[in-house]
Amino acid sequence: MDTVAQPLLNVIAMLEKNNIKYSVTVTKPSRNIQQLTDTLYVIRQQLDADGSYNLIAAAKMGKEVF
């Protein structure tokens, strides 16, 4: 199941509905960049041998303006 580029809340709901184990790591930028939205999106997934998903999520970011 491909979860990349989907909203994290939708992915979690789908995984829980199918009783699939998962873990989530939320990334944060090293610089202070404006977030365009509070909605998190899956940017990377890894399927472990036991069938559980390791998801990495991040918020959509804006461009830094000087």
ABEGO torsion letter per residue (X at the ends): XBABGBBAAAAAAAAAAAGBBBBBBBBBBABBBBBABABBBBABBBBBAAGBBBBBBBBBBBBBBX
